[in-house]
Amino acid sequence: MLDIKDCINDICPWSGDPVSADSLTLYKGQVVGFCNRGCRDKFEKAASMFEAKLR
């Protein structure tokens, strides 16, 4: 389970709001936080699209 204490950011990269413990994801070995699950899911979708293009 991901822990907010391992999060590399304090502010959501999408909204600018503080990150929430229930909205974390793992990206390239780092825990990244978002203010809500919607922002997290938007990031995961965008990241997977970019990763697919890089292959």
C-alpha positions, 0 to 999 in steps of 0.5 A: 500500500502506498503511504503519503509519507513517501510522496515526493510532492505536497501539491497536486500537479493538476489542481494546485491543491494539497495532496490526499492520502487516498489519491496516490500512485506509483510512477517510475518508482516514486509515490506521486500524490494528487488532491483527489482520485479524479486527478490521479486517474487523469494522470495515470491515463495521460502517463500511460498514453505518453509511455505507449508513444515512447515505445 
